[in-house]
Amino acid sequence: MAADQTKALELKYAAVMILIVIAVVGLFRMGRDEVSLCREVFRGLVEGKASVQRHIDWDHLQAMGVDVAATYGSMTTAQARAKYRRLFIEHFSKGFRSTDGELKGFVNWRIEANTPQQIVVAADYKGREKTLLFSLPASGTKKITGIQWAQ
């Protein structure tokens, strides 16, 4: 009987350890996924890649002090919205290049804030002493809802 109890205790201990490992790995990956997404979207915007469209929440996007969502929401046809998305990405890329911005200058990518409503990813712009912030919803589909310079 004691051997059976010892075996049951060992199995419970093993199950608890597995759950702890899964939780730790999940917590470690949680922030990394959002940071990776923001880096990918930012790179795509800078490079003018239309493929990043799918990672942006156009219906809620606030970018560089502009209510992109309001303009986007006023578009009545799918063609107009598609053109707006394409032009936004083109202009973002051109604007970045016109300021002599360098993608490699963005360092220290990290989770800046994590609330039940929103996750904020930050990247410091080395040499210009600025921080760029990306907002995403904390739950549901992870899409960029904001791109702003920190105040």
Secondary structure, DSSP 4 states (H G I P E B T S, - for coil): -HHHHHHHHHHHHHHHHHHHHHHHHHHHHHHHHHHHHHHHHHHHHHHT-GGGGGGB-TTT-EETTB-HHHHHHH--SHHHHHHHHHHHHHHHHHHHHHTT--GGGEEEEEEEEE-SSEEEEEEEETTTTEEEEEEEESSSS--B-EEEE--
